Amino acid sequence: MLSYDMSQRRREIGIRVAVGARPGQLNRRFVGEALRLAGAGGACGLAAAAAGAPLLRSQLFGVAARDAWTFISVPALLAVAVALAAYVPVRRACGQPPMTSLSCE
């Protein structure tokens, strides 16, 4: 969904490139926006996972209910996936001439 959303904003990116924004600035802006959204979702997810862990204790085999490694690695992996899902469409849109981005509808 995030990759699709970023590709739908191609016109906005074309306008920003046309008025002088550099690709690095656009990457930081859009990837940062996506990571803030993922951070909010990750915080809610971690809170729900910590609250629901005791209920799932009987279903977990070989892992503690509140395993620190899991609570750290899963959000980190998801953050990498979110960053890539935002970066690739923005990079693709920045590589096109602004007129191509503006006329693609």
C-alpha positions in Angstrom: 0.0 0.0 0.0 2.8 2.4 0.8 4.6 1.8 -2.5 1.3 2.4 -4.3 0.7 5.6 -2.4 4.1 6.9 -3.2 3.7 6.0 -6.9 0.4 7.9 -6.9 2.2 11.0 -5.7 4.3 11.1 -8.8 2.7 14.4 -9.9 3.6 16.0 -6.6 7.2 14.8 -7.0 7.3 16.2 -10.6 6.2 19.6 -9.4 8.8 19.6 -6.6 11.5 18.6 -9.1 10.3 21.3 -11.5 10.6 24.1 -8.9 14.2 22.9 -7.9 14.0 20.2 -5.3 16.9 17.8 -5.4 16.3 14.1 -5.4 18.1 13.7 -2.0 15.7 16.2 -0.4 12.7 14.4 -1.9 14.0 11.0 -0.7 14.5 12.3 2.8 11.1 13.9 2.9 9.0 11.0 1.6 11.0 8.2 3.3 10.9 10.2 6.5 7.2 10.6 6.2 6.7 6.9 5.7 9.0 6.0 8.6 7.1 8.4 10.9 3.9 6.6 9.9 5.5 3.2 10.4 6.9 4.3 13.8 3.4 5.3 15.1 2.0 2.0 13.9 5.0 0.1 15.3 4.5 1.7 18.7 0.9 0.7 18.8 1.8 -2.8 17.6 4.4 -3.2 20.3 2.0 -2.0 23.0 -0.6 -4.5 21.8 1.9 -7.3 21.5 3.2 -6.6 25.1 -0.4 -6.6 26.4 -1.4 -9.7 24.5 1.7 -11.7 25.1 0.5 -13.4 28.4 -2.6 -14.6 26.6 -0.5 -16.4 23.9 2.0 -17.9 26.3 0.6 -21.4 25.8 1.0 -21.1 22.0 4.6 -20.1 22.0 7.2 -22.8 21.9 10.9 -22.1 22.6 10.3 -18.4 22.9 9.4 -16.3 26.0 6.2 -14.4 25.9 8.1 -11.1 26.0 11.2 -12.0 24.1 13.4 -8.9 23.7 15.0 -10.1 20.5 11.6 -10.5 18.8 10.4 -7.1 20.1 13.5 -5.4 18.6 14.1 -7.3 15.4 10.5 -7.4 14.0 10.0 -3.6 14.1 13.5 -3.0 12.7 12.8 -5.4 9.8 9.5 -3.7 9.1 11.2 -0.3 9.2 13.6 -1.5 6.5 10.7 -2.7 4.4 8.8 0.6 4.8 11.9 2.6 3.8 12.4 0.5 0.7 8.7 0.7 -0.2 8.9 4.5 -0.1 12.3 4.9 -1.6 11.9 3.0 -4.8 8.9 4.8 -6.2 10.3 8.2 -5.2 13.6 7.4 -6.8 11.9 6.3 -10.0 9.8 9.5 -10.1 12.8 11.7 -9.5 14.7 10.0 -12.4 12.0 11.1 -14.9 11.9 14.6 -16.5 9.4 16.8 -14.6 7.1 17.1 -17.7 6.8 13.3 -17.9 5.6 13.2 -14.3 3.3 16.1 -14.7 1.6 14.7 -17.8 1.1 11.1 -16.7 -2.7 11.0 -16.1 
